[in-house]
């Protein structure tokens, strides 16, 4: 399956690497394309990664978890949110995706 992972931090890399090991076609979304040389998975812009993925994993920190996915094409896709923000009080991330909320806290 084609999966986009938004974020190239520790959570995004860990999730992306595991999905890749399981045989999925993973593309990391980043706001800094100069990180490509430091990562073992392919990296593209957030918008390009969202177009790539049938499923999108949001592993962005805090405020970025709200704005960036909403600016990407997510209509009809499954968005798995593992970002670090309080979804109970913050605004919804996207309006037209099938939305699943995970928790990455220990």
TIMI-2910 file (N, C-alpha, C, CB; in pm, 1 decimal, decimal comma, always signed):
<rs>
+----------+----------+----------+----------+----------+----------+----------+----------+----------+----------+----------+----------+------+
!      n_x !      n_y !      n_z !     ca_x !     ca_y !     ca_z !      c_x !      c_y !      c_z !     cb_x !     cb_y !     cb_z ! resn !
+----------+----------+----------+----------+----------+----------+----------+----------+----------+----------+----------+----------+------+
!    +83,6 !   -116,9 !     +0,0 !     +0,0 !     +0,0 !     +0,0 !    +89,0 !   +124,4 !     +0,0 !    -95,6 !     -0,9 !   +121,2 !  Unk !
!    +44,4 !   +229,0 !    -65,5 !   +116,5 !   +356,5 !    -65,7 !    +75,3 !   +436,4 !    +57,1 !    +88,4 !   +437,2 !   -196,4 !  Unk !
!   +175,9 !   +471,8 !   +138,8 !   +148,9 !   +543,8 !   +263,0 !   +238,8 !   +666,2 !   +271,7 !   +170,1 !   +452,2 !   +385,9 !  Unk !
!   +177,5 !   +780,0 !   +304,3 !   +251,7 !   +903,1 !   +330,7 !   +265,8 !   +918,3 !   +480,9 !   +181,0 !  +1027,5 !   +268,0 !  Unk !
!   +384,8 !   +952,5 !   +526,0 !   +407,2 !   +983,2 !   +666,8 !   +450,1 !  +1128,8 !   +673,1 !   +515,0 !   +887,5 !   +732,0 !  Unk !
!   +364,7 !  +1212,6 !   +732,4 !   +395,1 !  +1354,7 !   +744,7 !   +483,0 !  +1375,5 !   +866,8 !   +265,2 !  +1439,5 !   +754,9 !  Unk !
!   +606,7 !  +1415,9 !   +842,7 !   +700,7 !  +1439,7 !   +950,8 !   +822,5 !  +1350,8 !   +938,8 !   +633,8 !  +1417,9 !  +1084,3 !  Unk !
!   +938,2 !  +1410,6 !   +961,2 !  +1064,4 !  +1336,5 !   +951,1 !  +1138,7 !  +1333,1 !  +1084,6 !  +1153,8 !  +1399,0 !   +843,6 !  Unk !
!  +1068,2 !  +1362,5 !  +1192,4 !  +1127,2 !  +1354,0 !  +1325,6 !  +1132,7 !  +1209,3 !  +1371,6 !  +1047,7 !  +1438,9 !  +1425,9 !  Unk !
!  +1156,0 !  +1190,0 !  +1500,1 !  +1171,3 !  +1054,7 !  +1554,6 !  +1047,0 !   +969,7 !  +1531,6 !  +1202,1 !  +1061,2 !  +1703,6 !  Unk !
!   +929,5 !  +1025,6 !  +1554,4 !   +806,2 !   +948,5 !  +1538,9 !   +783,1 !   +915,7 !  +1391,1 !   +685,2 !  +1026,6 !  +1596,7 !  Unk !
!   +794,7 !  +1014,7 !  +1304,6 !   +774,5 !   +992,5 !  +1161,9 !   +870,8 !   +890,7 !  +1104,2 !   +788,1 !  +1122,0 !  +1087,7 !  Unk !
!   +998,6 !   +900,6 !  +1143,3 !  +1097,3 !   +804,6 !  +1094,5 !  +1069,8 !   +664,0 !  +1146,2 !  +1237,3 !   +848,1 !  +1135,0 !  Unk !
!  +1033,2 !   +651,6 !  +1272,6 !  +1006,5 !   +519,0 !  +1330,0 !   +886,0 !   +454,1 !  +1263,1 !   +983,2 !   +529,5 !  +1481,8 !  Unk !
!   +778,3 !   +530,2 !  +1247,1 !   +657,8 !   +477,1 !  +1183,3 !   +685,7 !   +443,8 !  +1037,3 !   +541,5 !   +577,9 !  +1193,8 !  Unk !
!   +749,8 !   +535,4 !   +966,3 !   +780,9 !   +513,2 !   +825,2 !   +870,8 !   +392,9 !   +803,5 !   +846,0 !   +635,7 !   +766,8 !  Unk !
!   +972,3 !   +379,4 !   +886,4 !  +1064,7 !   +266,6 !   +874,0 !   +993,3 !   +133,8 !   +896,7 !  +1180,3 !   +281,4 !   +973,1 !  Unk !
!   +909,8 !   +128,0 !   +999,3 !   +837,6 !     +3,4 !  +1027,4 !   +741,6 !    -31,1 !   +913,9 !   +760,5 !    +14,8 !  +1159,8 !  Unk !
!   +668,9 !    +68,3 !   +863,1 !   +578,1 !    +43,0 !   +750,6 !   +655,0 !     -5,6 !   +627,8 !   +498,7 !   +170,3 !   +716,1 !  Unk !
!   +771,4 !    +52,6 !   +603,7 !   +855,5 !     +9,5 !   +491,3 !   +902,4 !   -134,9 !   +511,6 !   +977,7 !   +103,9 !   +475,4 !  Unk !
!   +943,5 !   -168,1 !   +632,9 !   +987,4 !   -304,9 !   +663,4 !   +874,8 !   -405,9 !   +642,6 !  +1038,7 !   -313,4 !   +807,5 !  Unk !
!   +751,3 !   -360,6 !   +660,9 !   +635,1 !   -447,6 !   +640,2 !   +594,3 !   -457,2 !   +493,2 !   +517,8 !   -397,2 !   +722,0 !  Unk !
!   +668,2 !   -387,6 !   +406,5 !   +645,3 !   -399,5 !   +263,4 !   +565,2 !   -287,6 !   +199,1 !   +577,8 !   -525,0 !   +237,3 !  Unk !
!   +535,9 !   -182,2 !   +272,3 !   +458,3 !    -71,7 !   +216,7 !   +548,2 !    +27,0 !   +141,0 !   +382,4 !     +1,1 !   +328,5 !  Unk !
!   +490,0 !    +97,5 !    +46,0 !   +556,9 !   +201,4 !    -31,5 !   +540,6 !   +332,2 !    +44,8 !   +498,3 !   +212,2 !   -177,6 !  Unk !
!   +643,9 !   +374,5 !   +117,7 !   +636,1 !   +487,6 !   +209,7 !   +708,0 !   +608,5 !   +151,5 !   +696,0 !   +450,5 !   +346,4 !  Unk !
!   +643,1 !   +724,7 !   +163,8 !   +704,1 !   +851,9 !   +126,6 !   +686,5 !   +946,7 !   +244,4 !   +640,5 !   +911,1 !     -5,0 !  Unk !
!   +798,8 !   +999,1 !   +296,7 !   +793,7 !  +1093,1 !   +407,6 !   +766,4 !  +1233,2 !   +354,7 !   +925,0 !  +1090,0 !   +488,5 !  Unk !
!   +679,5 !  +1305,9 !   +422,8 !   +653,0 !  +1445,2 !   +390,0 !   +730,0 !  +1535,8 !   +483,3 !   +503,4 !  +1475,5 !   +397,4 !  Unk !
!   +799,1 !  +1635,5 !   +426,9 !   +881,3 !  +1725,3 !   +507,6 !   +869,9 !  +1868,1 !   +456,7 !  +1027,8 !  +1680,1 !   +506,6 !  Unk !
!   +885,1 !  +1963,1 !   +547,4 !   +890,4 !  +2103,3 !   +504,3 !  +1031,3 !  +2139,8 !   +462,6 !   +842,0 !  +2197,2 !   +616,4 !  Unk !
!  +1127,4 !  +2055,0 !   +495,9 !  +1267,9 !  +2080,0 !   +460,6 !  +1318,4 !  +1966,1 !   +373,7 !  +1356,5 !  +2095,0 !   +588,1 !  Unk !
!  +1324,7 !  +1989,8 !   +245,6 !  +1368,4 !  +1884,1 !   +154,3 !  +1518,2 !  +1857,9 !   +162,5 !  +1331,2 !  +1920,1 !    +12,5 !  Unk !
!  +1592,5 !  +1944,0 !   +231,2 !  +1735,9 !  +1920,1 !   +247,9 !  +1764,5 !  +1807,9 !   +347,3 !  +1804,9 !  +2047,5 !   +293,4 !  Unk !
!  +1660,8 !  +1752,0 !   +411,0 !  +1680,2 !  +1639,4 !   +502,5 !  +1692,9 !  +1506,9 !   +428,4 !  +1565,2 !  +1632,0 !   +601,2 !  Unk !
!  +1673,2 !  +1508,2 !   +296,9 !  +1675,3 !  +1383,6 !   +218,9 !  +1801,4 !  +1301,3 !   +241,1 !  +1662,0 !  +1414,9 !    +72,0 !  Unk !
!  +1914,8 !  +1365,6 !   +246,5 !  +2041,4 !  +1294,3 !   +258,9 !  +2062,7 !  +1228,1 !   +393,1 !  +2152,8 !  +1387,3 !   +233,4 !  Unk !
!  +1982,9 !  +1265,4 !   +492,8 !  +2001,8 !  +1213,0 !   +628,6 !  +1907,2 !  +1098,1 !   +662,3 !  +1983,0 !  +1324,0 !   +729,0 !  Unk !
!  +1816,3 !  +1068,6 !   +571,7 !  +1714,3 !   +968,7 !   +602,0 !  +1723,9 !   +849,2 !   +508,0 !  +1575,3 !  +1030,6 !   +593,3 !  Unk !
!  +1678,6 !   +733,6 !   +555,4 !  +1686,3 !   +612,5 !   +474,2 !  +1563,8 !   +594,3 !   +384,3 !  +1701,9 !   +491,4 !   +563,9 !  Unk !
!  +1458,7 !   +673,4 !   +405,6 !  +1337,0 !   +664,8 !   +324,0 !  +1327,9 !   +786,1 !   +232,2 !  +1210,3 !   +655,0 !   +413,7 !  Unk !
!  +1255,3 !   +774,4 !   +121,9 !  +1240,9 !   +889,5 !    +32,7 !  +1161,2 !  +1002,5 !    +99,1 !  +1172,5 !   +846,7 !    -97,6 !  Unk !
!  +1197,7 !  +1126,5 !    +66,0 !  +1136,5 !  +1245,6 !   +124,2 !  +1087,0 !  +1336,4 !    +12,7 !  +1236,8 !  +1320,7 !   +215,5 !  Unk !
!   +969,0 !  +1394,9 !    +34,4 !   +912,1 !  +1491,1 !    -60,8 !   +840,5 !  +1598,9 !    +20,5 !   +813,3 !  +1420,8 !   -163,2 !  Unk !
!   +782,9 !  +1694,8 !    -48,9 !   +702,9 !  +1795,6 !    +20,6 !   +580,8 !  +1728,3 !    +81,8 !   +660,2 !  +1910,2 !    -76,0 !  Unk !
!   +517,5 !  +1794,7 !   +177,4 !   +395,9 !  +1739,1 !   +238,2 !   +287,4 !  +1717,3 !   +133,4 !   +343,9 !  +1832,0 !   +349,0 !  Unk !
!   +271,3 !  +1812,8 !    +43,1 !   +167,2 !  +1801,2 !    -60,1 !   +192,7 !  +1682,1 !   -151,4 !   +159,7 !  +1929,8 !   -143,3 !  Unk !
!   +317,8 !  +1663,2 !   -192,4 !   +352,4 !  +1550,3 !   -279,0 !   +333,3 !  +1417,5 !   -206,7 !   +497,2 !  +1562,9 !   -327,9 !  Unk !
!   +372,5 !  +1412,7 !    -79,9 !   +354,7 !  +1289,8 !     -1,9 !   +205,9 !  +1257,1 !    +12,6 !   +420,4 !  +1303,8 !   +137,9 !  Unk !
!   +123,0 !  +1358,3 !    +37,2 !    -21,1 !  +1334,9 !    +51,6 !    -81,4 !  +1281,4 !    -77,5 !    -92,4 !  +1463,9 !    +92,9 !  Unk !
!    -36,8 !  +1333,0 !   -190,9 !    -86,0 !  +1280,8 !   -319,6 !    -44,5 !  +1134,9 !   -337,7 !    -32,4 !  +1366,2 !   -437,3 !  Unk !
!    +73,1 !  +1100,0 !   -290,2 !   +127,4 !   +964,2 !   -303,5 !    +47,0 !   +862,6 !   -222,7 !   +273,3 !   +961,4 !   -259,0 !  Unk !
!    +10,0 !   +898,8 !   -101,1 !    -45,2 !   +801,3 !     -8,2 !   -192,8 !   +772,4 !    -23,3 !    -21,0 !   +846,4 !   +127,4 !  Unk !
!   -226,5 !   +643,9 !    -15,2 !   -366,3 !   +604,8 !     +0,1 !   -407,8 !   +630,4 !   +144,8 !   -388,2 !   +454,6 !    -39,1 !  Unk !
!   -312,9 !   +610,4 !   +234,0 !   -327,1 !   +642,0 !   +374,5 !   -221,4 !   +746,5 !   +407,6 !   -312,9 !   +514,1 !   +464,5 !  Unk !
!   -254,0 !   +834,4 !   +503,5 !   -161,3 !   +938,2 !   +547,0 !   -147,7 !   +928,3 !   +698,5 !   -210,2 !  +1081,0 !   +503,3 !  Unk !
!    -25,3 !   +915,4 !   +746,3 !     +1,5 !   +917,7 !   +889,9 !    +55,7 !  +1056,0 !   +925,0 !   +102,7 !   +804,5 !   +931,7 !  Unk !
!    -13,5 !  +1125,5 !  +1013,1 !    +28,8 !  +1258,0 !  +1055,4 !   +114,4 !  +1245,6 !  +1180,2 !    -93,0 !  +1349,7 !  +1081,1 !  Unk !
!   +246,2 !  +1263,3 !  +1165,0 !   +339,2 !  +1254,7 !  +1277,6 !   +406,1 !  +1390,0 !  +1300,0 !   +445,7 !  +1144,9 !  +1253,0 !  Unk !
!   +330,8 !  +1497,7 !  +1276,7 !   +383,2 !  +1633,1 !  +1292,2 !   +366,0 !  +1681,2 !  +1435,7 !   +313,4 !  +1729,5 !  +1195,1 !  Unk !
!   +457,8 !  +1766,9 !  +1481,8 !   +447,7 !  +1817,7 !  +1618,4 !   +351,6 !  +1936,1 !  +1630,6 !   +584,6 !  +1858,3 !  +1667,9 !  Unk !
!   +283,8 !  +1944,2 !  +1743,4 !   +206,7 !  +2060,4 !  +1785,9 !   +128,2 !  +2133,7 !  +1679,4 !   +295,7 !  +2154,0 !  +1847,4 !  Unk !
!   +155,1 !  +2262,0 !  +1667,5 !    +81,4 !  +2349,1 !  +1576,2 !    +92,3 !  +2304,1 !  +1430,9 !   +131,2 !  +2491,1 !  +1589,2 !  Unk !
!   +203,5 !  +2246,2 !  +1392,5 !   +219,0 !  +2198,8 !  +1254,3 !   +118,1 !  +2088,9 !  +1222,7 !   +362,1 !  +2147,1 !  +1230,7 !  Unk !
!    +79,1 !  +2012,4 !  +1325,0 !    -16,1 !  +1903,0 !  +1305,2 !   -152,0 !  +1955,0 !  +1261,0 !    -30,9 !  +1821,7 !  +1433,4 !  Unk !
!   -179,5 !  +2081,7 !  +1286,9 !   -307,2 !  +2139,9 !  +1248,5 !   -306,0 !  +2198,2 !  +1108,8 !   -346,0 !  +2245,8 !  +1346,0 !  Unk !
!   -202,8 !  +2271,9 !  +1072,8 !   -203,8 !  +2345,2 !   +947,5 !   -163,7 !  +2266,4 !   +825,5 !   -116,5 !  +2459,4 !   +959,0 !  Unk !
!    -56,8 !  +2191,7 !   +833,6 !     -0,5 !  +2127,5 !   +714,6 !    -94,1 !  +2024,3 !   +652,2 !   +130,3 !  +2061,3 !   +749,6 !  Unk !
!   -150,9 !  +1929,1 !   +726,2 !   -240,1 !  +1832,9 !   +659,9 !   -361,9 !  +1899,3 !   +596,7 !   -285,9 !  +1728,1 !   +759,3 !  Unk !
!   -410,7 !  +2006,6 !   +655,8 !   -525,5 !  +2076,4 !   +600,8 !   -496,6 !  +2143,8 !   +468,2 !   -574,0 !  +2177,5 !   +698,2 !  Unk !
!   -368,8 !  +2168,3 !   +440,7 !   -328,5 !  +2229,3 !   +314,0 !   -300,4 !  +2125,3 !   +205,9 !   -205,5 !  +2315,4 !   +334,9 !  Unk !
!   -313,7 !  +1998,5 !   +237,6 !   -283,7 !  +1890,3 !   +143,7 !   -412,5 !  +1824,5 !    +94,7 !   -191,9 !  +1785,3 !   +209,7 !  Unk !
!   -400,4 !  +1753,5 !    -15,9 !   -515,0 !  +1680,5 !    -71,0 !   -536,5 !  +1553,4 !    +10,4 !   -493,1 !  +1646,5 !   -221,9 !  Unk !
!   -643,1 !  +1554,4 !    +91,2 !   -672,7 !  +1439,4 !   +176,9 !   -811,1 !  +1381,4 !   +151,1 !   -660,9 !  +1479,0 !   +322,3 !  Unk !
!   -883,2 !  +1438,8 !    +60,4 !  -1020,6 !  +1396,5 !    +33,7 !  -1026,5 !  +1247,7 !     -3,0 !  -1081,4 !  +1481,3 !    -79,4 !  Unk !
!  -1109,1 !  +1173,0 !    +70,2 !  -1127,8 !  +1031,1 !    +42,8 !  -1017,4 !   +941,3 !    +94,8 !  -1140,8 !  +1011,0 !   -101,8 !  Unk !
!   -915,4 !   +998,4 !   +159,2 !   -804,1 !   +917,5 !   +210,0 !   -823,7 !   +890,9 !   +358,6 !   -668,1 !   +988,1 !   +185,0 !  Unk !
!   -752,5 !   +792,7 !   +408,7 !   -753,1 !   +764,3 !   +552,0 !   -639,0 !   +843,8 !   +614,4 !   -738,2 !   +609,6 !   +581,0 !  Unk !
!   -670,4 !   +925,4 !   +714,5 !   -570,4 !  +1002,9 !   +786,4 !   -559,3 !   +946,6 !   +926,6 !   -606,6 !  +1154,6 !   +789,2 !  Unk !
!   -441,2 !   +894,2 !   +958,9 !   -413,6 !   +840,8 !  +1091,3 !   -332,9 !   +946,0 !  +1163,9 !   -337,9 !   +703,1 !  +1085,2 !  Unk !
!   -389,2 !  +1001,6 !  +1268,5 !   -326,1 !  +1112,5 !  +1338,4 !   -253,0 !  +1064,1 !  +1462,3 !   -429,7 !  +1217,4 !  +1376,2 !  Unk !
!   -121,4 !  +1076,3 !  +1461,4 !    -40,8 !  +1042,7 !  +1578,3 !    +39,6 !  +1164,6 !  +1621,7 !    +53,0 !   +923,4 !  +1548,2 !  Unk !
!     -3,4 !  +1283,4 !  +1576,9 !    +65,2 !  +1408,1 !  +1609,3 !    +47,7 !  +1447,7 !  +1754,9 !    +15,4 !  +1519,1 !  +1520,3 !  Unk !
!   +132,0 !  +1538,9 !  +1799,6 !   +130,7 !  +1585,2 !  +1938,4 !    +51,1 !  +1714,1 !  +1952,5 !   +273,5 !  +1606,2 !  +1989,1 !  Unk !
!    -77,5 !  +1703,2 !  +1959,3 !   -160,8 !  +1817,9 !  +1990,6 !   -286,1 !  +1764,7 !  +2056,5 !   -194,1 !  +1902,8 !  +1863,2 !  Unk !
!   -360,8 !  +1851,5 !  +2119,4 !   -479,1 !  +1809,1 !  +2193,0 !   -601,2 !  +1818,7 !  +2103,1 !   -498,5 !  +1894,0 !  +2320,2 !  Unk !
!   -641,4 !  +1708,3 !  +2044,6 !   -753,3 !  +1708,2 !  +1950,8 !   -886,5 !  +1736,7 !  +2019,1 !   -760,5 !  +1575,3 !  +1879,3 !  Unk !
!   -892,1 !  +1723,1 !  +2149,8 !  -1017,7 !  +1748,4 !  +2221,0 !  -1050,3 !  +1897,7 !  +2226,0 !  -1010,3 !  +1691,9 !  +2363,3 !  Unk !
!   -948,9 !  +1981,9 !  +2226,6 !   -974,1 !  +2125,7 !  +2234,8 !   -930,9 !  +2200,5 !  +2109,3 !   -903,1 !  +2183,3 !  +2354,5 !  Unk !
!   -844,3 !  +2142,9 !  +2029,7 !   -799,0 !  +2208,2 !  +1907,4 !   -896,5 !  +2180,7 !  +1794,5 !   -658,1 !  +2160,8 !  +1869,2 !  Unk !
!   -883,7 !  +2259,0 !  +1690,9 !   -971,8 !  +2244,1 !  +1574,3 !   -942,3 !  +2115,1 !  +1500,1 !   -956,4 !  +2363,5 !  +1479,4 !  Unk !
!  -1039,2 !  +2066,5 !  +1422,3 !  -1015,2 !  +1945,7 !  +1342,0 !   -902,5 !  +1969,9 !  +1241,2 !  -1144,7 !  +1902,7 !  +1268,2 !  Unk !
!   -828,9 !  +1864,9 !  +1208,2 !   -718,2 !  +1876,0 !  +1114,3 !   -768,9 !  +1890,3 !   +971,7 !   -626,4 !  +1754,9 !  +1125,5 !  Unk !
!   -854,3 !  +1801,7 !   +930,9 !   -906,5 !  +1803,5 !   +793,9 !  -1055,8 !  +1775,8 !   +798,2 !   -833,4 !  +1699,1 !   +703,8 !  Unk !
!  -1121,6 !  +1810,1 !   +692,4 !  -1266,7 !  +1796,5 !   +690,2 !  -1314,9 !  +1677,0 !   +607,9 !  -1328,0 !  +1922,4 !   +636,2 !  Unk !
!  -1242,2 !  +1635,5 !   +506,0 !  -1297,4 !  +1537,3 !   +412,9 !  -1216,4 !  +1409,5 !   +402,9 !  -1309,1 !  +1597,9 !   +277,9 !  Unk !
!  -1146,1 !  +1374,1 !   +507,8 !  -1074,4 !  +1246,9 !   +511,2 !  -1142,3 !  +1157,1 !   +613,7 !   -922,7 !  +1267,3 !   +545,4 !  Unk !
!  -1117,7 !  +1028,6 !   +601,9 !  -1160,5 !   +936,1 !   +707,3 !  -1053,7 !   +944,8 !   +815,2 !  -1179,1 !   +786,2 !   +653,4 !  Unk !
!  -1090,2 !   +985,3 !   +934,4 !   -996,7 !  +1027,7 !  +1037,0 !   -987,7 !   +925,6 !  +1149,8 !  -1037,3 !  +1162,9 !  +1092,2 !  Unk !
!   -865,5 !   +885,0 !  +1184,0 !   -838,3 !   +795,5 !  +1297,5 !   -739,3 !   +865,0 !  +1388,5 !   -782,9 !   +656,1 !  +1250,1 !  Unk !
!   -763,3 !   +863,8 !  +1517,4 !   -673,7 !   +929,3 !  +1611,6 !   -598,3 !   +825,3 !  +1691,3 !   -751,0 !  +1022,8 !  +1705,2 !  Unk !
!   -464,7 !   +835,3 !  +1691,5 !   -379,9 !   +748,3 !  +1771,9 !   -317,1 !   +829,9 !  +1883,9 !   -270,7 !   +680,6 !  +1684,9 !  Unk !
!   -241,4 !   +767,0 !  +1968,5 !   -175,1 !   +836,3 !  +2078,1 !    -31,2 !   +787,8 !  +2082,8 !   -248,1 !   +811,8 !  +2214,5 !  Unk !
!    +64,0 !   +881,0 !  +2077,3 !   +204,2 !   +839,1 !  +2077,1 !   +271,9 !   +865,9 !  +2210,9 !   +280,0 !   +910,3 !  +1966,2 !  Unk !
!   +191,9 !   +892,8 !  +2314,0 !   +250,8 !   +914,8 !  +2446,9 !   +274,6 !   +781,7 !  +2516,0 !   +159,5 !  +1004,6 !  +2533,7 !  Unk !
!   +377,4 !   +777,7 !  +2597,9 !   +404,8 !   +656,9 !  +2677,1 !   +334,4 !   +665,3 !  +2809,8 !   +555,7 !   +637,5 !  +2698,7 !  Unk !
+----------+----------+----------+----------+----------+----------+----------+----------+----------+----------+----------+----------+------+
</rs>
